[in-house]
Amino acid sequence: MPQCPVCNVQVFLKSDSGNPSMPTAPFCSERCKIIDLGRWLDERYNVPHIARNDDDGDEEIYPDC
Ligand SMILES: [Zn+2]
């Protein structure tokens, strides 16, 4: 049985009728889904990146290297 990655509660993916009972799967609840999303965004935003000069409004392409 899968478990919620956030709080490790067992997640029941399907109801007896076979229909998905967990729209938030693999999370147990919308709350845990949001918590996990927040963690993911934190990781992403913590990655250092080159500051861009956006004040002129032009679409300037900077090399990724
Ligand atoms: Zn949970």
N, CA, C, O and the ligand as a Tripos MOL2 file, in Angstrom:
@<TRIPOS>MOLECULE
protein
  261   259    66     0     0
PROTEIN
NO_CHARGES

@<TRIPOS>ATOM
      1 N           0.8530   -1.2020    0.0000 N.3       1 MET1
      2 CA          0.0000    0.0000    0.0000 C.3       1 MET1
      3 C           0.8870    1.2490    0.0000 C.2       1 MET1
      4 O           1.7510    1.3880    0.8660 O.2       1 MET1
      5 N           0.6890    2.1440   -0.9440 N.am      2 PRO2
      6 CA          1.5090    3.3620   -0.9820 C.3       2 PRO2
      7 C           1.2800    4.2370    0.2280 C.2       2 PRO2
      8 O           0.2240    4.2130    0.8590 O.2       2 PRO2
      9 N           2.2990    5.0030    0.5260 N.am      3 GLN3
     10 CA          2.2080    5.9040    1.6690 C.3       3 GLN3
     11 C           2.4020    7.3340    1.2120 C.2       3 GLN3
     12 O           3.0810    7.6020    0.2210 O.2       3 GLN3
     13 N           1.7990    8.2380    1.9430 N.am      4 CYS4
     14 CA          1.9680    9.6620    1.6730 C.3       4 CYS4
     15 C           3.4360   10.0350    1.9060 C.2       4 CYS4
     16 O           3.9700    9.7630    2.9810 O.2       4 CYS4
     17 N           4.0990   10.6530    0.9170 N.am      5 PRO5
     18 CA          5.5150   11.0020    1.0690 C.3       5 PRO5
     19 C           5.7580   12.0480    2.1580 C.2       5 PRO5
     20 O           6.8850   12.2090    2.6250 O.2       5 PRO5
     21 N           4.7240   12.7440    2.5520 N.am      6 VAL6
     22 CA          4.8840   13.8280    3.5230 C.3       6 VAL6
     23 C           4.7110   13.3210    4.9390 C.2       6 VAL6
     24 O           5.5740   13.5550    5.7860 O.2       6 VAL6
     25 N           3.6180   12.6320    5.2170 N.am      7 CYS7
     26 CA          3.3300   12.2330    6.5920 C.3       7 CYS7
     27 C           3.3160   10.7140    6.7650 C.2       7 CYS7
     28 O           3.0670   10.2280    7.8680 O.2       7 CYS7
     29 N           3.5800    9.9500    5.6890 N.am      8 ASN8
     30 CA          3.7110    8.4960    5.7610 C.3       8 ASN8
     31 C           2.4280    7.7860    6.1660 C.2       8 ASN8
     32 O           2.4620    6.6510    6.6430 O.2       8 ASN8
     33 N           1.3040    8.4540    5.9760 N.am      9 VAL9
     34 CA          0.0290    7.7850    6.1880 C.3       9 VAL9
     35 C          -0.2840    6.9350    4.9650 C.2       9 VAL9
     36 O           0.0200    7.3260    3.8380 O.2       9 VAL9
     37 N          -0.8830    5.7890    5.1810 N.am     10 GLN10
     38 CA         -1.2500    4.9530    4.0480 C.3      10 GLN10
     39 C          -2.2740    5.6660    3.1820 C.2      10 GLN10
     40 O          -3.2340    6.2610    3.6730 O.2      10 GLN10
     41 N          -2.0380    5.5880    1.8640 N.am     11 VAL11
     42 CA         -2.9320    6.2370    0.9110 C.3      11 VAL11
     43 C          -3.6580    5.1570    0.1230 C.2      11 VAL11
     44 O          -3.0340    4.2820   -0.4770 O.2      11 VAL11
     45 N          -4.9730    5.2280    0.1330 N.am     12 PHE12
     46 CA         -5.7730    4.2910   -0.6370 C.3      12 PHE12
     47 C          -6.0830    4.9110   -1.9900 C.2      12 PHE12
     48 O          -6.8540    5.8640   -2.1000 O.2      12 PHE12
     49 N          -5.4580    4.3410   -3.0180 N.am     13 LEU13
     50 CA         -5.5500    4.9690   -4.3350 C.3      13 LEU13
     51 C          -6.9050    4.7430   -4.9850 C.2      13 LEU13
     52 O          -7.3590    5.5630   -5.7840 O.2      13 LEU13
     53 N          -7.5480    3.6380   -4.6470 N.am     14 LYS14
     54 CA         -8.8140    3.3460   -5.3180 C.3      14 LYS14
     55 C          -9.8730    2.9550   -4.3030 C.2      14 LYS14
     56 O          -9.5900    2.3290   -3.2820 O.2      14 LYS14
     57 N         -11.0750    3.3360   -4.6080 N.am     15 SER15
     58 CA        -12.1890    2.9370   -3.7650 C.3      15 SER15
     59 C         -12.6770    1.5610   -4.2000 C.2      15 SER15
     60 O         -12.1620    0.9850   -5.1590 O.2      15 SER15
     61 N         -13.6600    1.0480   -3.4990 N.am     16 ASP16
     62 CA        -14.1620   -0.2880   -3.8160 C.3      16 ASP16
     63 C         -14.7230   -0.3660   -5.2300 C.2      16 ASP16
     64 O         -14.6860   -1.4220   -5.8620 O.2      16 ASP16
     65 N         -15.2360    0.7440   -5.7180 N.am     17 SER17
     66 CA        -15.8460    0.7460   -7.0480 C.3      17 SER17
     67 C         -14.8030    0.8320   -8.1480 C.2      17 SER17
     68 O         -15.1340    0.7310   -9.3290 O.2      17 SER17
     69 N         -13.5300    1.0210   -7.7640 N.am     18 GLY18
     70 CA        -12.4730    1.1020   -8.7560 C.3      18 GLY18
     71 C         -12.1970    2.5140   -9.2120 C.2      18 GLY18
     72 O         -11.2420    2.7540   -9.9500 O.2      18 GLY18
     73 N         -13.0140    3.4440   -8.7850 N.am     19 ASN19
     74 CA        -12.7630    4.8280   -9.1530 C.3      19 ASN19
     75 C         -11.7170    5.4240   -8.2300 C.2      19 ASN19
     76 O         -11.6260    5.0410   -7.0640 O.2      19 ASN19
     77 N         -10.9390    6.3450   -8.7350 N.am     20 PRO20
     78 CA         -9.9360    6.9780   -7.8690 C.3      20 PRO20
     79 C         -10.6230    7.6750   -6.6970 C.2      20 PRO20
     80 O         -11.5340    8.4840   -6.8730 O.2      20 PRO20
     81 N         -10.1550    7.3350   -5.4940 N.am     21 SER21
     82 CA        -10.7400    7.9620   -4.3190 C.3      21 SER21
     83 C          -9.8400    9.0560   -3.7760 C.2      21 SER21
     84 O         -10.2010    9.7930   -2.8590 O.2      21 SER21
     85 N          -8.6540    9.1390   -4.3720 N.am     22 MET22
     86 CA         -7.6810   10.1130   -3.8890 C.3      22 MET22
     87 C          -7.2310   11.0380   -5.0200 C.2      22 MET22
     88 O          -6.2290   10.7690   -5.6820 O.2      22 MET22
     89 N          -7.9570   12.1080   -5.2370 N.am     23 PRO23
     90 CA         -7.5210   13.0580   -6.2730 C.3      23 PRO23
     91 C          -6.1820   13.7000   -5.9390 C.2      23 PRO23
     92 O          -5.5390   14.3010   -6.7990 O.2      23 PRO23
     93 N          -5.7710   13.5690   -4.6880 N.am     24 THR24
     94 CA         -4.5020   14.1650   -4.2650 C.3      24 THR24
     95 C          -3.3680   13.1550   -4.2850 C.2      24 THR24
     96 O          -2.2460   13.4760   -3.8940 O.2      24 THR24
     97 N          -3.6510   11.9180   -4.7440 N.am     25 ALA25
     98 CA         -2.6300   10.8730   -4.7590 C.3      25 ALA25
     99 C          -1.3730   11.3440   -5.4790 C.2      25 ALA25
    100 O          -1.4930   12.0760   -6.4610 O.2      25 ALA25
    101 N          -0.1770   10.9650   -5.0450 N.am     26 PRO26
    102 CA          0.0800    9.9830   -3.9890 C.3      26 PRO26
    103 C           0.0620   10.5730   -2.5830 C.2      26 PRO26
    104 O           0.5640    9.9510   -1.6470 O.2      26 PRO26
    105 N          -0.4950   11.7310   -2.4290 N.am     27 PHE27
    106 CA         -0.5510   12.3390   -1.1010 C.3      27 PHE27
    107 C          -1.8790   12.0090   -0.4480 C.2      27 PHE27
    108 O          -2.8660   11.7250   -1.1280 O.2      27 PHE27
    109 N          -1.8970   12.0490    0.8840 N.am     28 CYS28
    110 CA         -3.1040   11.6620    1.5960 C.3      28 CYS28
    111 C          -4.1310   12.7870    1.5870 C.2      28 CYS28
    112 O          -5.3150   12.5510    1.8240 O.2      28 CYS28
    113 N          -3.6850   13.9950    1.3150 N.am     29 SER29
    114 CA         -4.6020   15.1220    1.4010 C.3      29 SER29
    115 C          -4.0600   16.3010    0.6040 C.2      29 SER29
    116 O          -2.8890   16.3370    0.2230 O.2      29 SER29
    117 N          -4.9290   17.2460    0.3670 N.am     30 GLU30
    118 CA         -4.5100   18.4490   -0.3500 C.3      30 GLU30
    119 C          -3.4080   19.1660    0.4120 C.2      30 GLU30
    120 O          -2.5070   19.7560   -0.1850 O.2      30 GLU30
    121 N          -3.4890   19.1110    1.7290 N.am     31 ARG31
    122 CA         -2.5010   19.7830    2.5780 C.3      31 ARG31
    123 C          -1.1020   19.2180    2.3340 C.2      31 ARG31
    124 O          -0.1450   19.9720    2.1540 O.2      31 ARG31
    125 N          -0.9880   17.8780    2.3300 N.am     32 CYS32
    126 CA          0.3200   17.2580    2.1170 C.3      32 CYS32
    127 C           0.8050   17.5160    0.6990 C.2      32 CYS32
    128 O           2.0040   17.6680    0.4650 O.2      32 CYS32
    129 N          -0.1080   17.5650   -0.2280 N.am     33 LYS33
    130 CA          0.2630   17.8580   -1.6060 C.3      33 LYS33
    131 C           0.9140   19.2370   -1.6850 C.2      33 LYS33
    132 O           1.9310   19.4200   -2.3530 O.2      33 LYS33
    133 N           0.3130   20.1970   -0.9950 N.am     34 ILE34
    134 CA          0.8390   21.5630   -1.0040 C.3      34 ILE34
    135 C           2.1760   21.6250   -0.2860 C.2      34 ILE34
    136 O           3.0820   22.3390   -0.7160 O.2      34 ILE34
    137 N           2.3040   20.8790    0.8080 N.am     35 ILE35
    138 CA          3.5660   20.8650    1.5510 C.3      35 ILE35
    139 C           4.6830   20.3440    0.6590 C.2      35 ILE35
    140 O           5.7730   20.9140    0.6120 O.2      35 ILE35
    141 N           4.3960   19.2440   -0.0520 N.am     36 ASP36
    142 CA          5.4260   18.6730   -0.9170 C.3      36 ASP36
    143 C           5.7650   19.6200   -2.0580 C.2      36 ASP36
    144 O           6.9290   19.7560   -2.4350 O.2      36 ASP36
    145 N           4.7630   20.2640   -2.5980 N.am     37 LEU37
    146 CA          4.9990   21.2340   -3.6690 C.3      37 LEU37
    147 C           5.8770   22.3700   -3.1590 C.2      37 LEU37
    148 O           6.7700   22.8440   -3.8630 O.2      37 LEU37
    149 N           5.6150   22.8010   -1.9320 N.am     38 GLY38
    150 CA          6.4180   23.8710   -1.3410 C.3      38 GLY38
    151 C           7.8690   23.4610   -1.1980 C.2      38 GLY38
    152 O           8.7720   24.2520   -1.4690 O.2      38 GLY38
    153 N           8.0960   22.2280   -0.7720 N.am     39 ARG39
    154 CA          9.4730   21.7390   -0.6560 C.3      39 ARG39
    155 C          10.1570   21.7510   -2.0080 C.2      39 ARG39
    156 O          11.3140   22.1500   -2.1400 O.2      39 ARG39
    157 N           9.4170   21.3050   -3.0040 N.am     40 TRP40
    158 CA          9.9810   21.2240   -4.3480 C.3      40 TRP40
    159 C          10.3470   22.6200   -4.8470 C.2      40 TRP40
    160 O          11.4080   22.8120   -5.4410 O.2      40 TRP40
    161 N           9.4780   23.5820   -4.6080 N.am     41 LEU41
    162 CA          9.7540   24.9450   -5.0460 C.3      41 LEU41
    163 C          10.9360   25.5210   -4.2890 C.2      41 LEU41
    164 O          11.7490   26.2430   -4.8670 O.2      41 LEU41
    165 N          11.0430   25.2150   -3.0060 N.am     42 ASP42
    166 CA         12.1910   25.6930   -2.2260 C.3      42 ASP42
    167 C          13.4920   25.2070   -2.8430 C.2      42 ASP42
    168 O          14.4400   25.9760   -3.0000 O.2      42 ASP42
    169 N          13.5320   23.9210   -3.1920 N.am     43 GLU43
    170 CA         14.7380   23.3800   -3.8040 C.3      43 GLU43
    171 C          15.0580   24.1100   -5.0970 C.2      43 GLU43
    172 O          16.2070   24.4480   -5.3790 O.2      43 GLU43
    173 N          14.0280   24.3380   -5.8580 N.am     44 ARG44
    174 CA         14.2330   24.9780   -7.1510 C.3      44 ARG44
    175 C          14.7530   26.4040   -6.9720 C.2      44 ARG44
    176 O          15.6820   26.8270   -7.6590 O.2      44 ARG44
    177 N          14.1490   27.1280   -6.0520 N.am     45 TYR45
    178 CA         14.5340   28.5260   -5.8910 C.3      45 TYR45
    179 C          15.8680   28.6710   -5.1720 C.2      45 TYR45
    180 O          16.4900   29.7310   -5.2330 O.2      45 TYR45
    181 N          16.3090   27.6280   -4.4960 N.am     46 ASN46
    182 CA         17.5940   27.6930   -3.8120 C.3      46 ASN46
    183 C          18.7630   27.4510   -4.7600 C.2      46 ASN46
    184 O          19.9200   27.6640   -4.3990 O.2      46 ASN46
    185 N          18.4530   27.0070   -5.9680 N.am     47 VAL47
    186 CA         19.5240   26.8010   -6.9380 C.3      47 VAL47
    187 C          20.0540   28.1600   -7.3810 C.2      47 VAL47
    188 O          19.2900   29.0050   -7.8470 O.2      47 VAL47
    189 N          21.3540   28.3690   -7.2370 N.am     48 PRO48
    190 CA         21.9230   29.6710   -7.6360 C.3      48 PRO48
    191 C          21.7810   29.8860   -9.1360 C.2      48 PRO48
    192 O          21.9880   28.9680   -9.9290 O.2      48 PRO48
    193 N          21.4350   31.0720   -9.5020 N.am     49 HIS49
    194 CA         21.3680   31.3790  -10.9190 C.3      49 HIS49
    195 C          21.8420   32.8110  -11.1460 C.2      49 HIS49
    196 O          21.8630   33.6340  -10.2310 O.2      49 HIS49
    197 N          22.2130   33.0740  -12.3650 N.am     50 ILE50
    198 CA         22.7510   34.3940  -12.6970 C.3      50 ILE50
    199 C          21.6200   35.4250  -12.6910 C.2      50 ILE50
    200 O          20.5690   35.2180  -13.2970 O.2      50 ILE50
    201 N          21.8540   36.5190  -12.0060 N.am     51 ALA51
    202 CA         20.8590   37.5800  -11.9700 C.3      51 ALA51
    203 C          20.7040   38.1870  -13.3550 C.2      51 ALA51
    204 O          21.6720   38.4160  -14.0800 O.2      51 ALA51
    205 N          19.4450   38.4360  -13.6870 N.am     52 ARG52
    206 CA         19.1900   38.9750  -15.0240 C.3      52 ARG52
    207 C          18.7820   40.4380  -14.9260 C.2      52 ARG52
    208 O          18.1020   40.8520  -13.9870 O.2      52 ARG52
    209 N          19.2120   41.2010  -15.9090 N.am     53 ASN53
    210 CA         18.8850   42.6110  -15.9610 C.3      53 ASN53
    211 C          17.5710   42.7900  -16.7230 C.2      53 ASN53
    212 O          17.5500   42.8030  -17.9540 O.2      53 ASN53
    213 N          16.4960   42.9250  -15.9820 N.am     54 ASP54
    214 CA         15.1710   42.9310  -16.6080 C.3      54 ASP54
    215 C          14.5880   44.3340  -16.7370 C.2      54 ASP54
    216 O          13.4300   44.4870  -17.1260 O.2      54 ASP54
    217 N          15.3650   45.3460  -16.4190 N.am     55 ASP55
    218 CA         14.7440   46.6690  -16.3080 C.3      55 ASP55
    219 C          14.5080   47.3340  -17.6640 C.2      55 ASP55
    220 O          13.8000   48.3380  -17.7400 O.2      55 ASP55
    221 N          15.0900   46.7900  -18.7310 N.am     56 ASP56
    222 CA         14.8610   47.4430  -20.0260 C.3      56 ASP56
    223 C          13.6960   46.8220  -20.7920 C.2      56 ASP56
    224 O          13.2580   47.3640  -21.8070 O.2      56 ASP56
    225 N          13.1980   45.6900  -20.3070 N.am     57 GLY57
    226 CA         12.0110   45.1050  -20.9110 C.3      57 GLY57
    227 C          12.2850   44.3350  -22.1880 C.2      57 GLY57
    228 O          11.3660   43.7420  -22.7530 O.2      57 GLY57
    229 N          13.4920   44.3280  -22.6440 N.am     58 ASP58
    230 CA         13.7980   43.5820  -23.8630 C.3      58 ASP58
    231 C          13.9540   42.1030  -23.5520 C.2      58 ASP58
    232 O          14.3590   41.7160  -22.4560 O.2      58 ASP58
    233 N          13.6220   41.2880  -24.5430 N.am     59 GLU59
    234 CA         13.8400   39.8620  -24.4000 C.3      59 GLU59
    235 C          15.2780   39.5550  -24.7790 C.2      59 GLU59
    236 O          15.5920   39.3970  -25.9590 O.2      59 GLU59
    237 N          16.1280   39.4720  -23.8120 N.am     60 GLU60
    238 CA         17.5250   39.2020  -24.0980 C.3      60 GLU60
    239 C          17.8470   37.7600  -23.7340 C.2      60 GLU60
    240 O          17.4990   37.2930  -22.6500 O.2      60 GLU60
    241 N          18.4990   37.0730  -24.6240 N.am     61 ILE61
    242 CA         18.8250   35.6650  -24.4130 C.3      61 ILE61
    243 C          20.2460   35.5760  -23.8440 C.2      61 ILE61
    244 O          21.2080   36.0730  -24.4290 O.2      61 ILE61
    245 N          20.3380   34.9300  -22.6890 N.am     62 TYR62
    246 CA         21.6450   34.7230  -22.0900 C.3      62 TYR62
    247 C          22.0090   33.2540  -22.2390 C.2      62 TYR62
    248 O          21.1690   32.3750  -22.0400 O.2      62 TYR62
    249 N          23.2540   32.9920  -22.5860 N.am     63 PRO63
    250 CA         23.6820   31.5810  -22.6600 C.3      63 PRO63
    251 C          23.5710   30.8940  -21.3010 C.2      63 PRO63
    252 O          23.8180   31.5110  -20.2650 O.2      63 PRO63
    253 N          23.2090   29.6520  -21.3130 N.am     64 ASP64
    254 CA         23.0040   28.9270  -20.0540 C.3      64 ASP64
    255 C          24.2890   28.6140  -19.3360 C.2      64 ASP64
    256 O          24.2680   28.3540  -18.1330 O.2      64 ASP64
    257 N          25.4230   28.6290  -20.0390 N.am     65 CYS65
    258 CA         26.6850   28.3310  -19.4130 C.3      65 CYS65
    259 C          27.1290   29.5540  -18.6370 C.2      65 CYS65
    260 O          28.1900   29.5380  -18.0130 O.2      65 CYS65
    261 ZN          0.0130   13.1190    4.1730 Zn       66 ZN66
@<TRIPOS>BOND
     1     1     2 1
     2     2     3 1
     3     3     4 2
     4     3     5 am
     5     5     6 1
     6     6     7 1
     7     7     8 2
     8     7     9 am
     9     9    10 1
    10    10    11 1
    11    11    12 2
    12    11    13 am
    13    13    14 1
    14    14    15 1
    15    15    16 2
    16    15    17 am
    17    17    18 1
    18    18    19 1
    19    19    20 2
    20    19    21 am
    21    21    22 1
    22    22    23 1
    23    23    24 2
    24    23    25 am
    25    25    26 1
    26    26    27 1
    27    27    28 2
    28    27    29 am
    29    29    30 1
    30    30    31 1
    31    31    32 2
    32    31    33 am
    33    33    34 1
    34    34    35 1
    35    35    36 2
    36    35    37 am
    37    37    38 1
    38    38    39 1
    39    39    40 2
    40    39    41 am
    41    41    42 1
    42    42    43 1
    43    43    44 2
    44    43    45 am
    45    45    46 1
    46    46    47 1
    47    47    48 2
    48    47    49 am
    49    49    50 1
    50    50    51 1
    51    51    52 2
    52    51    53 am
    53    53    54 1
    54    54    55 1
    55    55    56 2
    56    55    57 am
    57    57    58 1
    58    58    59 1
    59    59    60 2
    60    59    61 am
    61    61    62 1
    62    62    63 1
    63    63    64 2
    64    63    65 am
    65    65    66 1
    66    66    67 1
    67    67    68 2
    68    67    69 am
    69    69    70 1
    70    70    71 1
    71    71    72 2
    72    71    73 am
    73    73    74 1
    74    74    75 1
    75    75    76 2
    76    75    77 am
    77    77    78 1
    78    78    79 1
    79    79    80 2
    80    79    81 am
    81    81    82 1
    82    82    83 1
    83    83    84 2
    84    83    85 am
    85    85    86 1
    86    86    87 1
    87    87    88 2
    88    87    89 am
    89    89    90 1
    90    90    91 1
    91    91    92 2
    92    91    93 am
    93    93    94 1
    94    94    95 1
    95    95    96 2
    96    95    97 am
    97    97    98 1
    98    98    99 1
    99    99   100 2
   100    99   101 am
   101   101   102 1
   102   102   103 1
   103   103   104 2
   104   103   105 am
   105   105   106 1
   106   106   107 1
   107   107   108 2
   108   107   109 am
   109   109   110 1
   110   110   111 1
   111   111   112 2
   112   111   113 am
   113   113   114 1
   114   114   115 1
   115   115   116 2
   116   115   117 am
   117   117   118 1
   118   118   119 1
   119   119   120 2
   120   119   121 am
   121   121   122 1
   122   122   123 1
   123   123   124 2
   124   123   125 am
   125   125   126 1
   126   126   127 1
   127   127   128 2
   128   127   129 am
   129   129   130 1
   130   130   131 1
   131   131   132 2
   132   131   133 am
   133   133   134 1
   134   134   135 1
   135   135   136 2
   136   135   137 am
   137   137   138 1
   138   138   139 1
   139   139   140 2
   140   139   141 am
   141   141   142 1
   142   142   143 1
   143   143   144 2
   144   143   145 am
   145   145   146 1
   146   146   147 1
   147   147   148 2
   148   147   149 am
   149   149   150 1
   150   150   151 1
   151   151   152 2
   152   151   153 am
   153   153   154 1
   154   154   155 1
   155   155   156 2
   156   155   157 am
   157   157   158 1
   158   158   159 1
   159   159   160 2
   160   159   161 am
   161   161   162 1
   162   162   163 1
   163   163   164 2
   164   163   165 am
   165   165   166 1
   166   166   167 1
   167   167   168 2
   168   167   169 am
   169   169   170 1
   170   170   171 1
   171   171   172 2
   172   171   173 am
   173   173   174 1
   174   174   175 1
   175   175   176 2
   176   175   177 am
   177   177   178 1
   178   178   179 1
   179   179   180 2
   180   179   181 am
   181   181   182 1
   182   182   183 1
   183   183   184 2
   184   183   185 am
   185   185   186 1
   186   186   187 1
   187   187   188 2
   188   187   189 am
   189   189   190 1
   190   190   191 1
   191   191   192 2
   192   191   193 am
   193   193   194 1
   194   194   195 1
   195   195   196 2
   196   195   197 am
   197   197   198 1
   198   198   199 1
   199   199   200 2
   200   199   201 am
   201   201   202 1
   202   202   203 1
   203   203   204 2
   204   203   205 am
   205   205   206 1
   206   206   207 1
   207   207   208 2
   208   207   209 am
   209   209   210 1
   210   210   211 1
   211   211   212 2
   212   211   213 am
   213   213   214 1
   214   214   215 1
   215   215   216 2
   216   215   217 am
   217   217   218 1
   218   218   219 1
   219   219   220 2
   220   219   221 am
   221   221   222 1
   222   222   223 1
   223   223   224 2
   224   223   225 am
   225   225   226 1
   226   226   227 1
   227   227   228 2
   228   227   229 am
   229   229   230 1
   230   230   231 1
   231   231   232 2
   232   231   233 am
   233   233   234 1
   234   234   235 1
   235   235   236 2
   236   235   237 am
   237   237   238 1
   238   238   239 1
   239   239   240 2
   240   239   241 am
   241   241   242 1
   242   242   243 1
   243   243   244 2
   244   243   245 am
   245   245   246 1
   246   246   247 1
   247   247   248 2
   248   247   249 am
   249   249   250 1
   250   250   251 1
   251   251   252 2
   252   251   253 am
   253   253   254 1
   254   254   255 1
   255   255   256 2
   256   255   257 am
   257   257   258 1
   258   258   259 1
   259   259   260 2
@<TRIPOS>SUBSTRUCTURE
     1 MET1         2 RESIDUE 1 A MET
     2 PRO2         6 RESIDUE 1 A PRO
     3 GLN3        10 RESIDUE 1 A GLN
     4 CYS4        14 RESIDUE 1 A CYS
     5 PRO5        18 RESIDUE 1 A PRO
     6 VAL6        22 RESIDUE 1 A VAL
     7 CYS7        26 RESIDUE 1 A CYS
     8 ASN8        30 RESIDUE 1 A ASN
     9 VAL9        34 RESIDUE 1 A VAL
    10 GLN10       38 RESIDUE 1 A GLN
    11 VAL11       42 RESIDUE 1 A VAL
    12 PHE12       46 RESIDUE 1 A PHE
    13 LEU13       50 RESIDUE 1 A LEU
    14 LYS14       54 RESIDUE 1 A LYS
    15 SER15       58 RESIDUE 1 A SER
    16 ASP16       62 RESIDUE 1 A ASP
    17 SER17       66 RESIDUE 1 A SER
    18 GLY18       70 RESIDUE 1 A GLY
    19 ASN19       74 RESIDUE 1 A ASN
    20 PRO20       78 RESIDUE 1 A PRO
    21 SER21       82 RESIDUE 1 A SER
    22 MET22       86 RESIDUE 1 A MET
    23 PRO23       90 RESIDUE 1 A PRO
    24 THR24       94 RESIDUE 1 A THR
    25 ALA25       98 RESIDUE 1 A ALA
    26 PRO26      102 RESIDUE 1 A PRO
    27 PHE27      106 RESIDUE 1 A PHE
    28 CYS28      110 RESIDUE 1 A CYS
    29 SER29      114 RESIDUE 1 A SER
    30 GLU30      118 RESIDUE 1 A GLU
    31 ARG31      122 RESIDUE 1 A ARG
    32 CYS32      126 RESIDUE 1 A CYS
    33 LYS33      130 RESIDUE 1 A LYS
    34 ILE34      134 RESIDUE 1 A ILE
    35 ILE35      138 RESIDUE 1 A ILE
    36 ASP36      142 RESIDUE 1 A ASP
    37 LEU37      146 RESIDUE 1 A LEU
    38 GLY38      150 RESIDUE 1 A GLY
    39 ARG39      154 RESIDUE 1 A ARG
    40 TRP40      158 RESIDUE 1 A TRP
    41 LEU41      162 RESIDUE 1 A LEU
    42 ASP42      166 RESIDUE 1 A ASP
    43 GLU43      170 RESIDUE 1 A GLU
    44 ARG44      174 RESIDUE 1 A ARG
    45 TYR45      178 RESIDUE 1 A TYR
    46 ASN46      182 RESIDUE 1 A ASN
    47 VAL47      186 RESIDUE 1 A VAL
    48 PRO48      190 RESIDUE 1 A PRO
    49 HIS49      194 RESIDUE 1 A HIS
    50 ILE50      198 RESIDUE 1 A ILE
    51 ALA51      202 RESIDUE 1 A ALA
    52 ARG52      206 RESIDUE 1 A ARG
    53 ASN53      210 RESIDUE 1 A ASN
    54 ASP54      214 RESIDUE 1 A ASP
    55 ASP55      218 RESIDUE 1 A ASP
    56 ASP56      222 RESIDUE 1 A ASP
    57 GLY57      226 RESIDUE 1 A GLY
    58 ASP58      230 RESIDUE 1 A ASP
    59 GLU59      234 RESIDUE 1 A GLU
    60 GLU60      238 RESIDUE 1 A GLU
    61 ILE61      242 RESIDUE 1 A ILE
    62 TYR62      246 RESIDUE 1 A TYR
    63 PRO63      250 RESIDUE 1 A PRO
    64 ASP64      254 RESIDUE 1 A ASP
    65 CYS65      258 RESIDUE 1 A CYS
    66 ZN66       261 GROUP 0 **** ****
